[in-house]
Amino acid sequence: MDHDRGVRLPLTDGDPAIVGPVRLTGRLGAGGMSTVYVGDLAGHGEVAVKVIAVHLSDDEEYRRRLRREVDALRRVSNPRVAPLVDADVDGPAPWLAMAYLEGPTLHARVTGRGPLPPAEAAVVADELAEGLVALHQVGVVHRDLTPANVILTGSGAVIVDLGIARLGGGAPLTRTGTTLGTPAWMAPEQLTGAAVGPPADVFAWGGVVTFAATGRAPFGDGDPAAMGYRIVHTPPELAGLDRDLAPIVTAALAPDPADRPAAATVRTALAGEVDAARLAAPPT
């Protein structure tokens, strides 16, 4: 979803006043398959409520996708992944409620104020890697880690929006001729239709960290088809990355998934426990 959750907008005439047990108080954003609201849930305080689009409520593929998001969130317990509070994926208007997180998205922070200072970028890099480790340990692949899906809270970066997450052993959520994800942050294997696993999240991590530290996506922006071509066929642009981050990000952005370090290895490299220079595989 392309929205910045730190921006709370008033409800419109077409918005519901209540979703399940949640009394809505504002709108946080909308994407192609859902709208996200903020509201009050008795016993939990403020929550962010994701409601599937009305025109998709009869589409079993989208319901299956939402069920997978709920399953994924219930399996993860880590401060770097937004916690699930409540959900109803089988009713006429499926929804799920997550803890409302105060703070801007990483996208909003960088586009509004510029790249993060090197020390802050390194902290965010480690926090995001921690979140990926937690996801991968329970067999969850996020598949859409982007700057818009990272909230910078007072206690650190938190990964949100597992709407196209895949659980280990589950069938991929795709339709013929389509890919799932946000083009600028997708791994080559997502674009070519190859198998997608945890290395795709590590690739996205490398792109998000590059954006956080430099203000640019490593493969540029613009037309999605052109970006996809660059991701598959050209090396990333990493100028401006701190010298400590650069070799780790380079390894994460290896075009071959087999050449990328695991998220746990990324964390050890960030901590200086392994030689980061040895992580970077030569281009293939």
Summary of the structure (lengths in Angstrom):
residues: 284
radius of gyration: 18.3
end to end distance: 31.8
largest distance: 56.6
contacts: 943
relative contact order: 0.12
helix: 37%
strand: 18%
